[in-house]
Amino acid sequence: MHPTESDLVYAGFWRRFGAAVIDSILIYLVMFALLLSVYGTVYLEDPRANWGVADGLITYGLPIALTLAFWIKKAATPGKMAIGAKIVDARTGGQPSTKQFVIRYFGYILSTLPLFLGYLWVVFDSRKQAWHDKLAGTVVVRRKTGATEQVRFEQSLNKPMA
């Protein structure tokens, strides 16, 4: 069952920031485990050393591959899934194309370079789009949370709150 437009809201800055933190932790854990499995504990002795092709593929290629794979398969990374958000085409609300996802990923560079202003743009934009979203023609959406229920207690103490 696909949500209708009325069921969705744009995912804001703090939710997206939280998702990015989750994703970063997960990616670093996977990278660390793979680097240790390839190089052993000697890798910990000098992490600045040039360790070769495997190091480059794991350090640079793995984050790109994992992120794009999740986006293409689920339209979300594990962090976005944890906050109930997904990436959709800004024009149609449907699944973005692989091209859009690739543009979005490499658009992170543009969003990062001027002191992360491209990410902070989410705070000011009416559709909560970061610069990489604007470049790729995507938006990040989540389902509306249900109506909040007023707090009730079984017995009232009839005391005003301080």
Rosetta blueprint (number, residue, H / E / L):
1 M L
2 H L
3 P L
4 T L
5 E H
6 S H
7 D H
8 L E
9 V E
10 Y E
11 A L
12 G L
13 F H
14 W H
15 R H
16 R H
17 F H
18 G H
19 A H
20 A H
21 V H
22 I H
23 D H
24 S H
25 I H
26 L H
27 I H
28 Y H
29 L H
30 V H
31 M H
32 F H
33 A H
34 L H
35 L H
36 L H
37 S H
38 V H
39 Y H
40 G H
41 T H
42 V H
43 Y H
44 L H
45 E L
46 D L
47 P L
48 R L
49 A L
50 N L
51 W L
52 G L
53 V H
54 A H
55 D H
56 G H
57 L H
58 I H
59 T H
60 Y H
61 G H
62 L H
63 P H
64 I H
65 A H
66 L H
67 T H
68 L H
69 A H
70 F H
71 W H
72 I H
73 K H
74 K H
75 A L
76 A L
77 T L
78 P H
79 G H
80 K H
81 M H
82 A H
83 I L
84 G L
85 A E
86 K E
87 I E
88 V E
89 D E
90 A L
91 R L
92 T L
93 G L
94 G L
95 Q L
96 P L
97 S L
98 T H
99 K H
100 Q H
101 F H
102 V H
103 I H
104 R H
105 Y H
106 F H
107 G H
108 Y H
109 I H
110 L H
111 S H
112 T H
113 L L
114 P L
115 L L
116 F L
117 L H
118 G H
119 Y H
120 L H
121 W H
122 V H
123 V H
124 F H
125 D L
126 S L
127 R L
128 K L
129 Q L
130 A L
131 W H
132 H H
133 D H
134 K H
135 L H
136 A H
137 G L
138 T E
139 V E
140 V E
141 V E
142 R E
143 R E
144 K L
145 T L
146 G L
147 A L
148 T L
149 E L
150 Q L
151 V L
152 R L
153 F L
154 E L
155 Q L
156 S L
157 L L
158 N L
159 K L
160 P L
161 M L
162 A L
